[in-house]
Amino acid sequence: MQRLLKRRDFLFVRDGRRANAATLSLQARRRESGQPGLSEAATPQSDEPRVGFTVTKREGSAVERNRIRRRLREAVRLSGALHARAGHDYVVVGRHTALDAPFATIVDEMIAAFGRVHAERQGARKPRRSADEAAR
């Protein structure tokens, strides 16, 4: 799997599907060739899944954030190779509970999150109304 490194790619994935768990939040979005908002690294010849990791500052000191990121990176390495789909971008957002959680729990939640972001939706959601439409 390739790594997401550009802010533009992280922002692109933010608008995709999301699955939350106690130790992480997984965001996923399918990328298409020539899609606006993607960096040059998302070339059409590279159909390999790409993964980015982030942990916000409120989750602890730099040492704690890096440790959370390392644990999540290893969980993706173990489970993501089986569950990540080609042509998709993923962003894993770490939570402070990942610092003390048993590693098996993190891997299980990662597998479950991959299943939820790729599950077919049961019913179509109604589109949200804009502020202008709501005022009418």
ZIHUQUI-V391961 format. One line per field, one symbol per residue. ss: DSSP state (h for helix, s for strand, l for the rest). phi: phi as a letter, one per 20 degrees, with the letter a starting at -180 (. if undefined). burial: I if it has 16 or more other C-alpha atoms within 10 Angstrom, else O. A space follows every 10 residues. Layout:
ss = ???
phi = ???
burial = ???
This chain:
ss = lsslllhhhh hhhhllssss lllsssssss llllllllll llllllllls ssssllhhhl lhhhhhhhhh hhhhhhhhhh hhhllllsss sssslhhhhl llhhhhhhhh hhhhhhhhll llllllllll hhhhhl
phi = .edeceggff fffgeefccd bfdbcddbbf ddfmffndff fefffdeffd cccbcfffeq ffffffffff ffffffgfdf fedfdfnddc cddedffffd fgffffffff fffgfffdff ffcfffffef ffffff
burial = OOOIOOOOII OIIIOIIIII OOIIIIIIIO IOOOOOOIOO OIOOOOIIII IIIIIOOOOO OOOIIIOIIO IIIOIIOOOI OOIIIOIIII IIIIIIOIIO OOOOOIIOII IIIIOIIIOO OOOOOOOOOO OOOOOO
